[in-house]
């Protein structure tokens, strides 16, 4: 590692920024929020020249010199918390869990994914005490609750309860057809829920996913879908993951066809958030509930999952860089002068963000 590269990393670290290496295409430096970015061309051998060191110093100097009102702030990092529905069955664990969530919401924005294998049906009895203890956080959107599983057909009173408490539903789907699932999904969608369908992608079902998505989008009224890997399953039978290359090819092929669903399309939704600095350390943060210790612990993802997230996150950041340059070019060439128009316009950097 060259002295210049070490100096570059030190400057970025001191300013809570991030550095992304694109090999022959150079480097991208972002500020702590991830919303301001600077591209550094790479030398033939990937070296950093002294002029680029000065550019990075000036980049952070300009950001730090802005007034507090102008500076981009880092939002509370999103953390994803996975737990099984059995936690709600035990009153002691339920109380401890809700207290822990309340404390976490002071520093993070928890998304709590409650997983189940068999639909408990009586959701009001299970969720009411839990929701009541987190009423303030849920009302302020500081805590978001999601149910992940295969739902049976719901009574109107159950749907009303879930809908009024802003519970998000993710339907874990089978891999053969929607002959049984379709009616249940359609019932929820017609009530007003957005019900993304979820498939845990394994070696056996990966080739079926595109056709299943096409069918599912007719039943859930184009609500979207999610494609985690098989080993990310919390409950039920866990199968073997496909190869990284096959999984990435599936994700990219699906994303080309369905580009408007990356708010629910995992892993695209998580990596997109990571690419704009919503997570303070630019990596996926997931937590799980430990029944024995009645506490949360940070779950270390499989190395392959981290690798896939890293590839996708880098791709999002590079795309933002391309779009930013294009917009700056259009604005500089086509926008009327502020003097001629007598109005004040934002800089291209602010427009892009």
Protein Blocks (a to p, Z undefined) as FASTA:
>chain_A
ZZklmmmmmmmmmnopacddehjnopadddfkopaccdddddfkopacfklmmmmmmmmm
mmmmpcfklpccdddddddddddfklmmpmklmmmmmmmmmmmmmmmccddddddfbdgk
lmmlmmmmmmmmmmmmmmnomaccddddddddddfklmmmmmmnopacdddddfkbmmlm
mmmmmmmmmnopacdddddddfklmmmmmmmmmmmmmmnoonbpcdddfklpfgdcdddd
ddfklmmmmmmmmmmmmmmlmmmmccklmmmmmmnomamnlpacdddddfklopaddddd
dfklmmmmmmmmmmmmmmmmmmmmmmmmmmmmmmccfklnopacddfklmmZZ
